[in-house]
Amino acid sequence: MAQNNHFDVIVIGSGPGGEGAAMGLAKSGKRVAVIEKEHSVGGGCTHWGTIPSKALRHAVSRFIEFNNNPLFCKNKTSLHASFSDILNHAKSVIDKQTRLRQGFYDRNQCTLLFGLASFVDEHTINITAEDGSSEQYSADHFVIATGSRPYQPKDIDFSHPRIYDSDSILSLEHDPRHIIIYGAGVIGCEYASIFRGLGVKTDLVNTRDRLLSFLDNETSDALSYHFWNSGVIIRNDEMYQTVEGSQDGVVVHLKSGKKMKADCILFANGRSGNTDKLNLSAVGLEPDSRGQLQVNKSYQTNIEHIYAVGDVIGYPSLASAAYDQGRFVAQDIAFGEASSQLIEDIPTGIYTIPEISSVGKTEQELTAAKVPYEVGRSSFKHLARAQIAGKNIGSLKILFHRETKQILGIHCFGERASEIIHIGQAIMEQKGEANTIEYFVNTTFNYPTMAEAYRVAALNGLNRLF
């Protein structure tokens, strides 16, 4: 093998996890190659997941805002757009993101290799290019950051023009009047918001007994209510028996005996790790039934010099966490250990309409653990900034310890929730007495702002103590 085909580290995948690892390693002086199977960098996060769905959501929520504002709708005019119209907006964002990320690799002199990677042995990897040619490369260390893809049950024909998963939905060309979304996890709920916001009749099939059951019950109930209020039909505790596609639509037969018909279906029930093409048996690694790899706290697999980060290792399956995991791996490889680790309370951002974000414990968890907590609430409709913006839907809830006043959890529902949450998170992450709800009463907030919700909620909570 040619000497220039050897690297200190080869990173497989250029999503957030691979990028975090590659940047950290390159900056510490390592010779790094990144393998990407697609035509451009960024991974599923940039091309099919986080970025396009949030760009779609943004466009849809602006339409809703315009159509509900009496200032703009004096003559009963309303804005309309099809799903394929607003996809063009998403594509422009994806292009900007791709160019930006490509620049990072160029600047840091990372070698980019395009093609499909598979292991030959513990230190050698084969890359098959699109034209079928292949070349071998070797490295001292490997980082597997291949991400995940939508789970596709074998008994559903995803090649059918009316049956989509969360990747292929981004090439939806016809304009459905009625869609069934199967799976009411984060992706299913986000797309339910998008399609319903475009005026498409939306049926959401939930395989569990409540929406997003990992959330605080109150937040989950608020989302259910707003879906119901906007006309989304939610069917809880249902499983499909068969999904049959026809020329002009789909029929879903449920195990409960019910039948549902629509123009198309978006199947969004789970994801699988992208490990099946890596030939992991050549290095003695075996992924679990969901294609995921086991790692230790340093993100090492059972093979000491092979690491894995991001969706391919499962929880928390967030772009933000994957990037940090990549950074920690880079430190571990370059310096023998990572300088820090993933924070315990990772914030979740769910980009439904309205948005949801939370950090820390839920009321159910604290009650089960018999922690004496109290609740401080603030309703957005009472905030001047929300009234000005016409964003009256939403609330902020702070859970804190009755005795120590330590902040235990924060739950936010409403426009900009995923931004607002970080103010509380910053205080929650402080040590000792710096982490108490009294911070929000004793500091002075800009007025009018959404951040002021913290002051209102803190006063509300402290007034409950006796």
C-alpha positions in Angstrom: 0.0 0.0 0.0 1.3 3.4 -0.9 2.6 5.5 2.0 0.3 8.4 1.2 -2.6 5.9 1.6 -1.9 5.7 5.4 -3.4 8.1 7.9 -3.2 8.6 11.6 -7.0 8.5 11.7 -9.8 7.7 9.2 -13.2 9.0 10.0 -16.2 7.3 8.3 -19.0 9.7 7.8 -19.1 13.5 7.6 -22.2 14.3 9.6 -21.9 16.2 13.0 -20.1 13.3 14.7 -17.6 12.8 12.0 -17.0 16.5 11.6 -16.5 17.0 15.4 -13.9 14.2 15.4 -12.1 15.2 12.1 -11.8 18.9 13.1 -10.5 18.1 16.6 -7.9 15.6 15.2 -6.8 17.9 12.4 -6.3 20.8 14.8 -4.2 18.6 17.1 -1.8 17.9 14.1 -3.0 14.4 13.1 -3.2 13.3 9.5 -6.9 12.7 8.9 -9.0 11.3 6.1 -12.8 11.5 6.1 -14.9 9.0 4.0 -18.3 10.1 2.7 -20.6 7.9 0.6 -22.7 10.8 -0.7 -21.6 13.5 -3.2 -21.2 16.2 -0.6 -20.4 16.5 3.1 -22.8 17.1 6.0 -24.4 13.7 6.5 -28.1 12.9 7.1 -28.4 15.9 9.5 -27.7 18.4 6.7 -29.3 16.6 3.7 -32.3 14.6 5.0 -32.9 15.3 8.7 -32.4 18.3 10.9 -31.7 21.1 8.4 -34.4 20.4 5.7 -37.2 19.6 8.1 -36.5 22.8 10.2 -36.3 24.9 7.0 -39.7 23.5 5.9 -41.1 24.2 9.3 -39.9 27.8 9.3 -41.5 28.4 5.9 -44.8 26.9 7.1 -44.9 28.7 10.3 -44.4 32.0 8.5 -47.4 31.1 6.2 -49.5 30.4 9.3 -48.4 33.7 10.9 -49.3 35.7 7.8 -52.7 34.0 7.3 -53.7 34.5 11.0 -52.6 38.2 11.1 -55.6 40.5 10.5 -53.2 43.2 9.4 -52.2 41.2 6.3 -55.5 39.4 5.6 -57.9 42.4 5.3 -59.2 41.3 1.9 -59.6 37.6 2.8 -56.4 36.9 0.9 -54.3 34.1 2.2 -50.9 32.6 1.2 -50.8 29.1 -0.1 -47.9 26.9 -1.1 -47.5 23.2 -1.9 -44.9 21.0 -0.2 -42.8 21.0 -3.3 -42.8 24.8 -3.4 -41.4 25.1 0.1 -38.8 22.3 -0.5 -36.9 24.8 -2.7 -36.5 27.0 0.3 -35.0 24.0 2.2 -32.7 23.2 -0.7 -31.1 26.7 -0.6 -30.3 26.3 3.1 -28.8 22.8 2.5 -26.5 24.2 -0.2 -25.3 27.0 2.1 -24.7 24.5 4.9 -22.8 22.1 2.6 -20.5 24.9 1.3 -19.8 26.1 4.8 -18.9 22.6 6.0 -16.8 21.8 3.0 -14.8 24.9 3.8 -14.0 23.5 7.3 -12.4 20.3 5.8 -10.5 22.3 3.2 -9.1 24.8 5.7 -8.0 22.1 8.2 -6.4 20.0 5.4 -8.6 17.0 5.9 -8.4 14.5 3.0 -12.0 13.8 1.7 -12.5 10.5 0.1 -15.9 9.9 -1.6 -17.2 6.3 -1.8 -18.5 3.4 0.2 -16.3 2.2 3.1 -15.9 -1.4 4.2 -13.2 -2.9 6.5 -10.7 -5.3 5.1 -8.9 -6.0 8.4 -8.4 -4.1 11.7 -6.2 -1.4 10.2 -7.3 -1.4 6.5 -10.4 -0.1 4.8 -11.6 -0.4 1.2 -13.4 2.5 -0.5 -15.6 1.7 -3.5 -16.2 4.8 -5.7 -19.4 5.3 -7.7 -17.8 4.1 -10.9 -17.0 0.8 -9.2 -13.3 1.3 -8.8 -11.9 0.7 -5.3 -8.8 1.6 -3.3 -7.4 0.6 0.0 -6.3 2.9 2.9 -4.9 2.2 6.3 -4.9 4.0 9.6 -3.8 3.7 13.2 -7.3 4.7 14.5 -10.8 4.7 13.0 -13.9 6.6 14.0 -17.3 5.2 12.8 -19.7 8.1 12.4 -22.0 6.6 9.8 -25.3 7.8 11.4 -28.7 6.2 10.9 -31.5 5.9 8.3 -35.2 5.4 8.6 -36.3 1.9 9.6 -38.0 0.1 6.8 -40.0 -3.0 7.7 -39.7 -5.7 5.1 -43.4 -6.0 4.5 -43.9 -2.4 3.3 -43.0 -1.6 -0.3 -41.0 1.7 -0.1 -40.4 1.7 -3.8 -44.2 2.5 -4.3 -44.7 6.1 -5.4 -47.2 6.8 -2.6 -45.2 5.2 0.3 -42.5 7.4 1.8 -40.0 7.4 4.7 -38.6 10.6 6.3 -35.7 10.6 3.7 -37.8 10.1 0.5 -40.5 12.5 1.6 -38.0 15.2 0.6 -38.6 14.3 -3.0 -42.4 14.4 -2.8 -43.5 16.0 -6.0 -47.3 15.6 -6.0 -49.4 17.8 -3.7 -51.3 15.4 -1.4 -54.7 16.5 0.0 -54.6 13.8 2.7 -51.6 12.1 4.4 -51.2 9.4 6.9 -48.1 9.7 9.2 -47.3 6.4 10.8 -45.2 6.9 14.0 -45.7 9.8 16.3 -42.1 10.2 17.5 -40.2 13.5 17.1 -40.0 13.1 13.3 -43.7 12.1 12.9 -44.9 15.0 15.0 -42.7 17.5 13.2 -44.0 16.4 9.8 -47.6 16.4 11.1 -47.1 20.1 12.0 -45.7 20.8 8.6 -48.4 19.1 6.5 -51.2 20.3 8.7 -49.8 23.8 8.4 -50.0 23.5 4.6 -53.7 22.6 4.9 -53.2 18.9 4.2 -55.6 16.6 6.0 -53.3 14.7 8.4 -53.8 11.5 10.3 -51.2 10.7 12.9 -50.9 7.0 13.9 -49.2 6.7 17.3 -48.0 3.2 18.4 -48.0 4.3 22.0 -50.6 5.6 24.4 -49.6 9.2 24.4 -47.5 11.6 22.2 -43.8 11.8 23.0 -44.1 10.0 26.3 -40.6 11.0 27.3 -41.8 14.6 27.7 -43.4 16.1 30.8 -47.0 15.0 30.7 -48.3 18.6 30.7 -46.2 19.4 27.6 -47.3 16.2 25.8 -50.9 17.0 26.6 -50.4 20.6 25.3 -49.1 19.2 22.0 -52.0 16.8 21.7 -54.4 19.6 22.3 -52.9 21.9 19.7 -52.7 19.1 17.1 -56.4 18.3 17.8 -57.2 22.0 17.7 -55.6 22.4 14.3 -57.4 19.4 12.9 -54.8 16.6 13.1 -56.5 13.3 13.8 -54.4 11.3 16.3 -54.9 7.6 16.7 -53.1 6.3 19.8 -52.2 2.7 20.6 -52.5 1.5 17.0 -50.2 -0.8 15.0 -50.3 -1.5 11.3 -51.3 -5.0 9.9 -50.6 -4.2 6.3 -50.0 -1.2 4.1 -51.2 -1.4 0.5 -50.4 1.2 -2.1 -52.6 1.8 -5.2 -52.3 4.1 -8.2 -53.9 7.0 -6.4 -53.2 6.4 -2.7 -52.7 4.0 0.2 -54.8 2.0 2.5 -53.5 1.1 6.0 -55.1 -1.9 7.8 -54.6 -1.6 11.5 -54.4 -4.5 13.9 -57.4 -3.2 15.7 -59.5 -3.9 12.6 -59.7 -0.3 11.5 -58.8 0.9 8.0 -57.4 4.2 6.9 -57.2 5.7 3.4 -55.1 8.6 2.1 -53.2 10.0 -0.9 -49.9 8.9 0.6 -48.2 7.6 3.8 -45.1 8.8 5.6 -43.7 5.9 7.6 -41.6 7.4 10.4 -41.4 4.7 13.0 -37.8 4.3 14.2 -34.3 4.4 12.7 -31.5 1.9 12.1 -27.8 2.4 12.4 -25.8 2.5 9.1 -23.5 -0.4 9.8 -24.6 -3.2 7.4 -22.2 -2.2 4.5 -19.1 -1.7 6.7 -18.1 -5.4 6.8 -17.6 -5.2 10.6 -17.2 -8.9 10.9 -13.7 -8.4 9.3 -12.7 -6.6 12.5 -14.8 -8.7 14.9 -17.5 -6.2 15.7 -21.1 -7.1 15.8 -23.9 -4.5 15.8 -27.2 -5.1 17.6 -30.5 -5.8 15.8 -30.9 -2.0 15.2 -27.5 -1.7 13.6 -26.0 0.1 16.6 -22.6 -0.4 18.2 -21.8 -0.8 21.8 -19.1 1.7 23.1 -17.5 2.4 26.5 -17.4 5.9 28.1 -14.5 6.9 25.8 -16.6 5.9 22.8 -14.3 2.9 22.1 -15.9 -0.2 20.6 -14.7 -3.7 21.6 -11.7 -3.0 19.3 -9.5 -0.5 21.2 -8.5 1.6 18.2 -12.0 1.8 16.6 -14.3 4.4 18.0 -18.0 5.1 17.2 -20.1 8.3 17.8 -23.5 9.7 16.9 -26.7 7.9 15.9 -24.8 4.7 15.2 -24.3 4.3 19.0 -28.0 5.2 19.8 -29.1 7.5 22.6 -29.4 10.5 22.6 -29.4 10.6 18.7 -29.0 14.4 18.5 -26.8 16.3 16.1 -25.6 18.5 19.0 -24.5 15.5 21.1 -22.9 13.7 18.1 -20.7 16.8 17.5 -19.5 16.8 21.1 -18.9 13.0 21.1 -16.7 13.5 18.0 -14.7 16.2 19.9 -14.2 13.9 22.9 -13.0 11.1 20.7 -10.5 13.4 19.0 -9.1 14.4 22.4 -9.0 10.8 23.5 -7.0 9.7 20.4 -4.7 12.8 20.4 -4.0 13.2 24.1 -5.0 9.8 25.7 -8.1 11.2 27.4 -11.0 13.6 26.8 -10.9 16.9 28.8 -14.7 16.6 29.5 -17.7 14.5 28.8 -21.3 14.9 27.6 -23.4 17.0 30.0 -25.9 15.0 32.1 -28.9 17.1 31.2 -29.0 17.4 27.4 -31.7 19.8 26.2 -34.2 18.4 23.7 -35.6 20.6 20.9 -38.7 19.4 19.1 -39.6 21.6 16.1 -43.3 21.0 16.0 -45.7 24.0 15.6 -45.6 25.3 18.4 -42.0 24.3 19.3 -41.1 22.2 22.4 -37.9 22.2 24.4 -37.0 20.7 27.8 -34.0 20.0 30.0 -33.7 18.1 33.3 -36.3 16.1 35.1 -40.1 15.8 34.3 -42.8 16.0 37.0 -43.4 12.3 36.7 -39.7 11.4 37.3 -39.5 13.7 40.4 -42.8 12.4 41.8 -41.6 8.8 41.4 -38.3 9.6 43.1 -40.2 11.3 45.9 -38.3 14.6 45.5 -40.1 17.5 47.2 -40.4 19.9 44.2 -42.5 22.9 43.5 -43.6 24.4 40.1 -43.2 27.9 38.8 -45.2 28.8 35.7 -45.4 31.6 33.2 -47.9 31.8 30.4 -46.7 33.5 27.2 -50.1 35.3 26.7 -49.2 37.5 29.6 -45.8 38.6 28.2 -45.6 41.9 26.4 -43.1 40.5 23.8 -45.4 37.6 23.0 -48.4 39.9 22.7 -46.5 42.2 20.3 -45.4 39.2 18.2 -48.9 37.6 18.3 -47.3 34.5 19.8 -49.8 33.9 22.7 -49.6 30.1 22.6 -47.1 28.7 25.0 -45.7 28.5 28.5 -42.6 28.0 30.6 -42.5 25.7 33.6 -39.6 25.6 36.1 -39.4 22.6 38.5 -37.3 23.4 41.6 -36.5 21.8 45.0 -38.7 23.1 47.8 -35.9 23.3 50.3 -32.7 24.1 48.4 -34.5 25.9 45.6 -32.2 24.1 43.1 -33.6 24.0 39.5 -34.5 20.4 38.6 -36.1 20.7 35.2 -37.4 23.3 32.7 -40.1 22.7 30.2 -41.0 25.1 27.5 -43.8 25.0 24.9 -44.3 27.7 22.3 -42.5 29.7 19.6 -38.7 29.9 20.1 -38.8 27.3 22.9 -35.5 25.7 21.8 -33.8 29.1 22.2 -35.5 30.1 25.5 -34.6 26.9 27.2 -30.8 27.7 27.1 -31.2 30.6 29.5 -32.5 28.2 32.2 -30.0 25.5 31.2 -27.1 27.9 31.8 -28.2 28.4 35.4 -29.0 24.7 35.9 -25.4 23.8 34.9 -23.9 26.1 37.6 -22.6 24.4 40.7 -23.9 24.9 44.3 -25.9 28.0 45.3 -25.5 29.6 41.8 -28.1 27.0 40.6 -31.3 28.3 42.3 -34.6 29.7 41.0 -33.8 32.9 42.9 -31.3 33.9 40.2 -34.3 34.7 37.9 -35.9 37.0 40.5 -32.7 38.8 41.4 -31.4 39.5 37.9 -32.9 42.2 35.6 -34.2 41.1 32.3 -34.6 43.2 29.2 -38.2 44.3 28.7 -40.1 43.3 26.6 -38.5 39.9 25.9 -39.5 36.2 25.9 -36.7 35.6 28.4 -38.8 37.5 31.0 -40.9 34.4 31.2 -38.2 33.1 33.7 -38.8 36.0 36.1 -42.5 35.6 36.0 -42.2 31.8 36.4 -39.7 32.1 39.3 -41.9 34.6 41.2 -44.9 32.3 40.6 -43.0 29.3 42.0 -41.6 31.1 45.0 -45.0 32.4 45.9 -46.2 28.8 46.3 -43.7 28.1 49.1 -44.8 28.2 52.7 
